[in-house]
Amino acid sequence: MRSAMARFGFGASMRLAEQREPLDEEGRMQNESSSVLNAFRHGEIEAFETLFHQHQRAVYAWILRIVRDSATAEDLTVETFWRIHRAHARFEPSRGFEGWARRIATHAALDWMRSRRAEVALTAELLDDPPAAAIADAAVSAEIREKTARAFQRLPPKLRIAALLAVVEEQPQKEVAEALGISVAAVKLRVFRALRLLRKDLEQQGIRP
């Protein structure tokens, strides 16, 4: 199934989707009829493909916010829909598809973070957009910015992903909580701990945020 999805052409599907007008919320709800969601829950492949086409861009964009690398985001989007397909029997149509898919995507990205054995190269986006709470001076030198980004990469994955979504990407804490499967209070705690560890790391490098 995974290889079939790869042959399905994620990249091509993305390019085709970009040519279409984005669905507004009402249109999305109309297209996600209860019959499609129920059919997906019972394992019908056509329903799965319909949901894939409707949600692949949103899932990809959400993962990209976390991993900050387009090629990795594409791979993890395929992985996410593979997991979605395997978990179809646990899907609850009454709760909607988008939030459920975002949660699975978040855990796929978190697993990817945990699995890396070597520190990945920092992307230009992260270097250009470090956590706002950690750096007050907009004119900070490139050296300090790089040290800050590297300190951010050293955070535990659970804390880093919460800080990435809530601080760097400025996503609503409620959405972050739903995606991580935790409470809003837990999101706030993880962000607080992430920024505290980040500050400690910087201070050990002789930098006072």
C-alpha positions in Angstrom: 0.0 0.0 0.0 2.8 2.4 0.9 4.5 1.9 -2.5 1.2 2.2 -4.2 0.7 5.6 -2.6 4.2 6.6 -3.8 3.3 5.6 -7.3 0.1 7.5 -6.9 2.3 10.5 -7.3 2.4 12.7 -4.3 4.4 15.4 -6.1 2.2 15.4 -9.1 -0.9 15.5 -7.0 0.5 18.5 -5.1 1.2 20.4 -8.3 -2.3 19.6 -9.6 -3.9 20.7 -6.3 -2.0 24.0 -6.4 -3.8 24.8 -9.6 -7.2 24.4 -8.0 -9.0 27.0 -6.0 -8.7 26.3 -2.3 -11.8 25.0 -0.6 -13.5 27.2 1.9 -14.6 25.7 5.1 -18.2 25.3 3.9 -17.0 23.6 0.7 -14.8 21.3 2.6 -17.6 20.2 4.9 -19.9 19.7 1.9 -17.3 17.5 0.1 -16.6 15.5 3.3 -20.1 14.0 3.3 -20.9 11.5 6.0 -21.0 8.8 3.3 -17.4 9.4 2.3 -16.2 9.5 6.0 -18.2 6.3 6.8 -16.9 4.6 3.7 -13.3 5.5 4.6 -13.9 4.1 8.1 -15.0 0.8 6.6 -11.8 0.6 4.5 -13.1 1.7 1.0 -10.1 2.8 -1.0 -12.0 5.3 -3.2 -13.1 7.1 0.0 -9.5 7.2 1.2 -8.3 8.6 -2.2 -10.9 11.3 -2.0 -9.8 12.3 1.4 -6.1 12.2 0.3 -6.8 14.6 -2.6 -8.8 16.9 -0.3 -6.3 17.0 2.6 -2.8 16.4 1.2 -2.0 20.1 0.9 -3.1 20.9 4.4 -1.2 17.9 5.9 1.9 18.7 3.9 1.8 22.4 5.0 1.3 21.4 8.7 4.3 19.0 8.6 6.4 21.6 6.8 5.9 23.9 9.7 7.5 21.3 11.9 10.3 19.8 9.8 11.1 22.9 7.7 12.3 20.9 4.8 10.1 20.3 1.7 11.5 16.9 0.7 11.1 15.6 4.2 7.6 17.0 4.5 6.7 15.2 1.3 8.0 11.9 2.6 6.2 12.4 5.9 3.0 13.3 4.2 3.1 9.9 2.4 3.9 8.3 5.8 1.0 10.1 7.4 -1.5 8.9 4.9 -0.1 5.4 5.1 -0.8 5.6 8.9 -4.2 7.1 8.2 -5.1 4.2 5.9 -4.0 1.6 8.5 -5.9 3.3 11.3 -9.2 3.7 9.3 -11.1 1.4 11.6 -10.4 3.7 14.6 -11.6 6.8 12.8 -14.7 8.4 14.2 -16.6 10.2 11.4 -18.6 12.4 13.8 -15.3 14.1 14.9 -14.2 15.1 11.4 -11.2 14.2 9.4 -8.9 17.3 9.4 -8.0 17.4 13.1 -7.5 13.6 13.2 -5.2 13.8 10.2 -3.2 16.7 11.7 -2.7 14.7 14.9 -1.4 11.7 13.0 0.9 14.0 10.9 2.2 15.6 14.1 3.2 12.2 15.5 4.8 11.2 12.3 6.9 14.3 12.4 7.7 13.7 16.0 8.8 10.1 15.3 11.1 11.5 12.5 12.7 13.9 15.0 13.3 11.2 17.4 14.8 8.8 14.8 17.5 11.1 13.5 20.9 10.0 14.8 22.9 13.0 13.6 22.0 16.7 13.9 20.4 17.8 10.6 21.6 20.9 8.8 19.7 23.9 9.9 17.4 25.4 7.3 17.5 29.0 6.3 13.9 29.4 7.6 14.8 28.5 11.1 17.9 30.6 11.1 15.9 33.6 9.9 13.0 33.0 12.3 14.3 31.9 15.7 11.9 31.8 18.7 10.7 35.3 19.4 10.7 34.8 23.1 14.4 33.8 23.1 15.7 36.7 21.0 14.7 40.2 21.7 17.0 42.0 19.4 16.0 42.0 15.8 19.5 43.0 14.7 21.2 40.1 16.5 24.4 39.0 14.8 24.5 35.9 12.5 26.8 34.1 15.0 24.3 34.5 17.8 21.4 33.6 15.6 23.2 30.4 14.5 24.0 29.4 18.1 20.4 30.1 19.0 19.1 27.9 16.2 21.5 25.1 17.2 20.4 25.3 20.8 16.8 25.1 19.6 17.7 21.9 17.7 19.1 20.4 20.9 15.8 20.6 22.7 14.0 17.3 23.4 11.7 16.6 20.5 8.4 16.9 22.5 9.4 20.4 23.7 10.8 21.4 20.4 7.7 20.5 18.4 5.5 22.4 20.8 7.7 25.5 20.7 8.0 25.3 16.9 4.2 25.2 16.4 3.2 27.6 19.2 6.1 30.1 19.2 7.8 30.0 15.8 4.8 29.3 13.7 2.4 31.1 16.0 -0.3 28.4 15.7 -3.3 28.6 18.1 -2.5 26.7 21.3 -5.8 24.9 21.0 -4.8 23.5 17.6 -1.3 22.6 18.8 -2.9 20.8 21.8 -5.2 18.8 19.5 -2.4 17.9 17.2 -0.2 16.6 20.0 -3.1 14.9 21.9 -2.5 17.0 25.0 -4.2 19.8 26.9 -3.7 23.5 26.2 -2.2 23.7 29.7 0.3 21.0 28.7 1.2 22.9 25.6 1.9 26.0 27.7 4.1 24.0 30.1 6.1 22.4 27.2 6.7 25.8 25.6 7.7 27.2 29.0 10.2 24.4 29.6 11.5 24.7 26.0 12.2 28.4 26.4 13.8 27.8 29.8 16.1 25.1 28.4 16.9 27.3 25.4 17.8 30.2 27.7 20.1 27.9 29.8 21.8 26.6 26.7 22.5 30.1 25.4 23.8 31.3 28.8 26.2 28.3 28.8 27.5 29.6 25.5 28.0 33.1 26.9 24.8 34.6 25.4 22.3 36.3 27.6 18.9 36.4 25.8 
